[in-house]
Amino acid sequence: MDRLGRLHARIAAQRNDWLHKLSTELADMHPVIAIEDLKVTAMSASAAGSIDAPGKRVRQKAGLNRAILDQGWAEFRRQLEYKCAARGGAVVPVPAAYTSQTCHRCGFVTADNRLSQARFNCLACEHSDNADLNAAKNILAAGLAVWAERPVACGAEVSRAKPVRARRAAAMKQEPTEATKANLAPTR
């Protein structure tokens, strides 16, 4: 393998390590995690088009595709789902439609609410917030609504299961105690 190949392999290993650490931390801290149900395959499809209908802004779309795939969104979701399931939790996917255009305070939906990538300004109630934070609040609210409608066992809340991986037992003292010394004493 050449130097460039080794460098790319190292970067991929670092990314995978970071995704594992982050997904483990989130699965340990939160029994239920609401995420936006993004169609990563469709989002990262080529914009080249065909000979009859060539695509528009192909280079920009290729850069966006590279960024999406480089961050490992699909892999992060996969890791988060199996780690939450192993701990008795759940990942609740929320439809992505209009989460960034809906005001989390009043529920007013329009594309004009989000004037820029960073700012959200509701035209109905004049609420102003960071656009990503507003969308995250909408995703959380929708996820909690989906979670509240889940079936429960015998009408009661199902508690979180124990982790699959057992914790290591504490080391036992290896020195004999007074009681065992008496039992080990030679008898005549």
N, C-alpha and C positions, 0 to 999 in steps of 0.2 A: 504494500500500500504506500502510495506516495505521501508527501508531507501534507498536501491539501486534504487528502482523504482522511488522514489521521486527525487533522484539525477539525474537520466536520464530524468525525466520530466522537471526538472529545466534547464538542459543543452539544451534540445530541445526548450524550451521557449526562452532561451537566443539566440539561433541560429536563431529562427524565428524572434525575435525582431531585431536582427542585419541585417537579410536579408531584412526586411521591411524598416528599416532606410536607408540602402544602395540603395535599388531599388527606394525609394522615392527621395533620393538626386539625383541619376542619371537621373531619369525621369524629375525632375524639371530643371536640368541643360542642358540636351541635348534633342532636339526634335527628333533626329534620332540616334539610337544606332545600330551599326553593331556587331553581335555576331557570334561566330563559331557554326554552326549547329551540335552539338554533339548529338549522339544517346546514351543517358545515360543508357537506358535499356539494349542495346546491350553491352555497355562498362562494365556494372556491372553484366553481366551474369556469371554464375558459370563456372569454368574451370574443374569441377570434371570429366566430360566425362561420359562414360558408362562402363559397365563391359568388353565389347569387346575392347573398345578403351579408356583406362583410360587417364585422363587429365595429363598435365605436369605442374609442379610448382603451384600446387593447393593452397598451403598456401600463396605464394606470391600474387596470383590472389585474394584470399580471403581478404588479407590485403588491396590491391588496391581497391577492391569493397567497403570495409568498409569506406575507406577514401573518395571515390567519393560520396557515399550515405550520409556520415556524413557531408560533406560540403554543401549539398543541391543544387546541380547545377540545377536540373530540377525545383525545387521550386523557385529558384532565377529567372530563365528565365520566369516562369509563372507570378510571381509578376511584373517583369519588363515589360512584354508584356501588362498586363492589366493596369498598371499605366501609361505607355506611351500612350496607346490608350485613356485613360480617359483625358489626357492632349492634345490630338490632335496630338501626335507624333507617332512614329513607331519603332518597333524592326525589323531589317533586318537580317534574318539568312543567313549566308554565308557557302557554303559547306566546310567541314573541310579538304578535300583532299589537301595535299601538301602545306598547309599554313605555316608549319614550315620548309619546305625544299626549299621554293622559296625565292630567293633574291629579296627584295623589290626594290632594285635599278635597276638591269638589267633584272630581271625576269628569271634567270637561275634556273632550277629545277633539283636537284639530292639529294639523301639521304646522299651523302658524304658532302654536305654543312653543315650539322649539326653533328659535330663530338662528341659533348657532349650535355648533357641536358641543359647546361647553355650558351654555346657559339655557334654562327653561323659565319661561314667563307665561303664566296662565292668562289668557285673555278674558276669562270669565270672573275669576276671583282675585286676579292680580298677584297670585302667589309667585314668588321668584325663588329659584333654587339651582343648584348644580344639576345639569341635565342627567348625568349618570346616576346621581344620588336619587333624584326623583324617579327615574326608571327602576332603580333597585327597590325603592319603597313600594312601587306598584307590583313588582315581581314577588316581593315578600307577601304582600296582602293577598295576591292571587294564589300563591302557594299555600298560605295558611287556610284559605277558603277551600282549596282542593283537599288539604289534609284533614280539615274538619268534617268533610263528607265521607271519609273512608269508613269501611265497616270496622266495628270493634268487636272483641270477643265477649260474648255473653252480656253485652250491654255495658261492659266496663272498659276502662282505658287499659290498653295493653302496655305493660312496662317494657322498658328497654332491655334487650337480651344481654347476657354476659358476652364479653369479647370471645371470639373463637380461639384466639391464642391465649393460653393460660399464663398467668403471671408466674414468675419463678418463685418457688418457696424460699423463705428465709433460711439461711444457713443454720444448722443445728450445732449446738455446742458438742464438741467431740471429747472433752475431758470427762472422765468418770466422776460421778457425784459420790457423796458419802454413802448413799443407799446402794449404789452399784458396787462400790468398793467392798462393802460388807458381803455382798453376794459373790464377789470374785475372790474373796479370801480363801486360801486353801483349807480344806476340811481335813481333820485327822481321824 
